[in-house]
Amino acid sequence: MLQTRQDALGARFESQRRAFEKEPFPSLDVRKDRLKRLLALTEQHEAEICSAIDSDFSSRSAHETRLAELFVVGAGIKHALAHLRGWMRERRVATSLPFLPGRNRLLPQPVGVVGIVSPWNYPFQLAIAPATAALAAGNRVLIKPSELTPKFSALLERLVGEHFAPDEMSVVVGDAEVGKAFVSVPFDHLLFTGSTAVGRQVAIAAAANLTPVTLELGGKSPAIFDGSCDLDAAVSSVAYSKLLNAGQTCIAPDYLLVPQGQSEMIATKFAAAMARLYPSLRNNPDYTAIVSERHHRRLSDMVAEARESGADVIEINPAGEKLGDTDRKMLPTLIRNAGEDLRLMREEIFGPVLPIIEYANVDDAIEHVNRAERPLALYWFGRDSGNRQRVMQETIAGGVTVNDCMLHLVQERQPFGGVGASGMGAYHGEWGFRTFSKEKPIFLQSKLSAGALLRPPYGKTFERLFRLLKLIT
């Protein structure tokens, strides 16, 4: 069975490569047609997509799927449609004086066949958003969705097959072994979204083919409360962002840094804010479950380890319900006084668990962030512009939102991507178009060029021109 799937993968890749060779530079109309079909797929199948993801999670808020996946993807496609003509245009580039009247141009050219490996946490958005950029850039696309969301993956395979020819865009379903085979295909560009550990293996596999990679990974993204912040607004923002998709978001706040002496008071505010968002949990369709029993157990083990170590564990359970036996839902949990050697302080949490850590001053907060690997996101709350500037300049993160959370992700006019252990490369909007294009430099020589005077046989004319060149450069 595995060999059959790998053979099918190879056949689809070769089919797309041959199709690209026949149409290496699709016209604006062709690209727009593909994007419009992608938009139709997004808009016409909302109920099916929400239902499949809900089934895979055992309980996934349809409102969150509509907002964080379908709306975000739809807005990105519309943005690409509106700006594609300008992105495709061959651009003028200034020409250095010695080479005038020659002219420089820069042509964005499709690279060929793009592979996309998408994760389970936002299975639609993180498959289709990069596909939007790849199609806008004129490429063919193969997608490998996660095996942890099998109903959605099967649905995506069917929907893409209904809206696209297999040599335009196609979906390959299968387990982790199929995933390994997928990332070993000699794509012209490969985008992977997932964990840092798996991302390292993807990069190794791609390197064997010299395949360029964009890695969208994760890490421990901090939220910092400055002493000058509007505390109630900050708590409200972090509480919502931490519990969106039950914390299973790569840019969710992973831990919270608060001024010394304030963690107990802030934890009380968080408990109240979380209870307002989710007054009940077990049968609340707004509150999402953990995707699998393995992930649920991992989170539960983290909390248990913290409790056994003597940390202050605060579980938010407004309706006094029993969770986790069959529904995989997990109580929102705050943890104070956690030791740095605990798993939840070393690993990306990826669930509704929020450690609250006190810091002495801005130097201490910056040093805490910089001790760890560079995160995918950083959040800062406050009104003190001096402290804000220091944090912006003295920490490194993939992206930042100030006085809110996660909104840098949905800025189509800004790049989204990680740095260091949280990833490499970027996409969204024009940045995605450029990621999946080869920006080919072109020099157009003029008939009036004097370059021939610098060729052999060398002599006095060469020396005079060479002295002139040195003067004007």
Sequence and secondary structure as in RCSB ss.txt:
>XXXX:A:sequence
MLQTRQDALGARFESQRRAFEKEPFPSLDVRKDRLKRLLALTEQHEAEICSAIDSDFSSRSAHETRLAELFVVGA
GIKHALAHLRGWMRERRVATSLPFLPGRNRLLPQPVGVVGIVSPWNYPFQLAIAPATAALAAGNRVLIKPSELTP
KFSALLERLVGEHFAPDEMSVVVGDAEVGKAFVSVPFDHLLFTGSTAVGRQVAIAAAANLTPVTLELGGKSPAIF
DGSCDLDAAVSSVAYSKLLNAGQTCIAPDYLLVPQGQSEMIATKFAAAMARLYPSLRNNPDYTAIVSERHHRRLS
DMVAEARESGADVIEINPAGEKLGDTDRKMLPTLIRNAGEDLRLMREEIFGPVLPIIEYANVDDAIEHVNRAERP
LALYWFGRDSGNRQRVMQETIAGGVTVNDCMLHLVQERQPFGGVGASGMGAYHGEWGFRTFSKEKPIFLQSKLSA
GALLRPPYGKTFERLFRLLKLIT
>XXXX:A:secstr
 HHHHHHHHHHHHHHHHHHHHHSSS  HHHHHHHHHHHHHHHHHTHHHHHHHHHHHHSS  HHHHIIIIIIHHHH
HHHHHHHHHHHHHS EEE   GGGTT EEEEEEEE SEEEEE  SSSTTHHHHHHHHHHHHTT EEEEE  TTSH
HHHHHHHHHHHHHS TTTEEE    HHHHHHHHTS  SEEEEES HHHHHHHHHHHHTTT  EEEE     EEEE
 TTS HHHHHHHHHHHHHGGGG  TTS  EEEEETT HHHHHHHHHHHHHHH S  TT TTS   S HHHHHHHH
HHHHHHHHTT EEEE  TT    SSSS     EEEES  TTSHHHHS   SSEEEEEEESSHHHHHHHHHHS   
SEEEEE S HHHHHHHHHH   SEEEESSSSGGGG TTS B   GGGEE  BSHHHHHHHTEEEEEEEE  TT  
GGGGSSS SHHHHHHHHHHHHH 
